[in-house]
Amino acid sequence: MPYYSFVLLCFNKWNLTKQAITTLIESLNPSYFEWGIELIIVNYGSVDETKFSLIKMERKYKDKLQMKTVHLDEIIGYPVGINSGLEH
């Protein structure tokens, strides 16, 4: 079980989502990766390249951290989105 967990919500605007994920990963102390990091991304039914790009990003970082994407069909509000991420 990872020691650190992060939940990120996203909807479209893949460039901003990618920037947020990359910035988070690069800003972490390298020793944190030894403890285990989990990144849960809740995707609110994006219709741009977000869904497929998240799959590629999961593969890219699979040796560094656990990355899980939760795909929802619609925007259901911030609290529900965060809770969906925490559920996973």
C-alpha positions as CSV (number, residue, x, y, z in Angstrom):
1,M,0.0,0.0,0.0
2,P,1.4,3.4,-0.9
3,Y,2.4,5.8,1.8
4,Y,1.4,8.9,-0.2
5,S,-1.8,9.3,-2.1
6,F,-2.8,12.2,-4.4
7,V,-6.2,12.8,-6.1
8,L,-6.5,15.0,-9.1
9,L,-9.7,15.9,-10.9
10,C,-9.6,16.7,-14.6
11,F,-11.9,17.6,-17.5
12,N,-10.5,18.2,-21.0
13,K,-7.6,20.6,-21.4
14,W,-5.1,17.8,-21.5
15,N,-2.1,20.2,-21.6
16,L,-3.1,21.6,-18.1
17,T,-3.7,18.1,-16.8
18,K,-0.3,16.9,-18.1
19,Q,1.4,19.9,-16.6
20,A,-0.2,19.3,-13.2
21,I,0.8,15.6,-13.2
22,T,4.4,16.3,-14.4
23,T,4.9,19.2,-11.9
24,L,3.6,17.1,-9.0
25,I,5.9,14.2,-9.8
26,E,9.0,16.3,-10.5
27,S,8.4,18.3,-7.3
28,L,8.4,15.3,-5.0
29,N,11.5,14.4,-3.0
30,P,13.0,11.3,-4.6
31,S,13.0,9.4,-1.3
32,Y,9.2,9.6,-1.3
33,F,9.1,7.1,-4.2
34,E,10.8,4.5,-2.0
35,W,7.9,4.7,0.4
36,G,5.4,4.4,-2.4
37,I,3.2,7.0,-4.2
38,E,-0.3,6.6,-5.6
39,L,-1.8,9.1,-8.0
40,I,-5.5,8.8,-8.6
41,I,-6.9,10.9,-11.5
42,V,-10.6,11.3,-11.8
43,N,-11.5,12.1,-15.4
44,Y,-14.9,13.8,-15.8
45,G,-15.8,12.3,-19.2
46,S,-13.3,14.4,-21.2
47,V,-13.9,14.5,-24.9
48,D,-10.4,15.6,-26.0
49,E,-7.3,13.5,-25.9
50,T,-7.2,13.3,-22.1
51,K,-8.5,9.8,-21.7
52,F,-6.0,8.2,-24.0
53,S,-3.2,10.4,-22.9
54,L,-3.7,9.4,-19.3
55,I,-3.3,5.7,-20.3
56,K,0.0,6.6,-22.0
57,M,1.1,8.5,-18.9
58,E,0.2,5.5,-16.7
59,R,2.6,3.4,-18.8
60,K,5.3,6.0,-18.7
61,Y,5.4,6.3,-14.9
62,K,4.5,2.7,-14.0
63,D,8.0,2.0,-12.6
64,K,8.0,5.1,-10.5
65,L,4.5,5.2,-8.9
66,Q,1.1,3.7,-9.0
67,M,-1.2,5.7,-11.2
68,K,-4.9,4.9,-11.5
69,T,-7.5,6.7,-13.6
70,V,-11.2,6.7,-12.7
71,H,-13.3,7.6,-15.7
72,L,-16.7,9.2,-15.0
73,D,-19.3,9.9,-17.6
74,E,-20.2,13.3,-16.4
75,I,-19.2,16.2,-14.2
76,I,-20.8,15.4,-10.8
77,G,-19.2,18.1,-8.7
78,Y,-16.0,18.5,-6.8
79,P,-16.9,16.7,-3.5
80,V,-18.3,13.7,-5.4
81,G,-15.3,13.6,-7.7
82,I,-12.8,13.7,-4.8
83,N,-14.8,11.0,-3.0
84,S,-14.7,8.9,-6.1
85,G,-11.0,9.2,-6.2
86,L,-10.6,8.4,-2.5
87,E,-12.8,5.4,-2.9
88,H,-10.2,3.9,-5.2
